[in-house]
Amino acid sequence: FFPSAVLHSFKSAVTLLRWQAMNVLGCSCETNHATRYDEVSTAECQAEAEMIFKAEQELVELRWNMQKARSTAEQQVEALMREVEALKKSEPELAQEIAEAVEEAQTLQAAEKAEASAVEKAAQEADKAVEERHAEVAAFLKKHGFRSINEAKRSFLSSSYALHRAVKLGDARMVELLLLDGALKEQKESGLLSSGKTAMQLAKNGKYANPAVLRVLSDMENRSKGA
């Protein structure tokens, strides 16, 4: 049942174990090797060799069972194909119905696959957009000396925020990106020379009034309320 390669492996394992046993005993004489090996390590070597042989037996048996199962599956497929061919001859209408059902199932499967691919692509594009947004916000914060979106940049008797800076620059896009990344609309500037206003108040009236910026702030506020 088992190939000769397994028996060869068994013999090789025994030889190797004997050599290892002789090295452990530290003998220099071949006679002493054989004698002391027989007295001390024969049982251990045999037990270990039997374990190796048993493992190889199990491996061969597993491979044989796998091959047998594969052959059985192939035979079943061949039998099914023969039945289909016979059905085409004896019951052409039924065979046509089966063919149409199979085609419909394949079409549905293709559509589901295309939909899953589209969803995955959209998710990847969304992830990429988020990464690009984070990078753009980080560059803005670094350029204008802010440590984070909602951490105030303090100077002599005053403090300001990244969102206020974007409003003052009239940068509607950056205002939107900062809000998407969690900028707080209710924060106010402070200081002797600061207005003490929120970003929304800055965009509504005064020196930094800007309709485009105000529209972004209003849209984002309405969106957050709707959520």
Protein Blocks (a to p, Z undefined) as FASTA:
>chain_A
ZZfklmmmmmmmmmmmmmmmmmmnopabfklmmmmmmmmmmmmmmmmmmmmmmmmmmmmm
mmmmmmmmmmmmmmmmmmmmmmmmmmmmmmmmlmmmmmmmmmmmmmmmmmmmmmmmmmmm
mmmmmmmmmmmmmmmmmmmmmmnopabfklccddehiacdfklmmmmnopaklmmmmmmn
opafkbccedjkbgoiafklmmmgcjklcfklmmmmmmmmmmmmmZZ
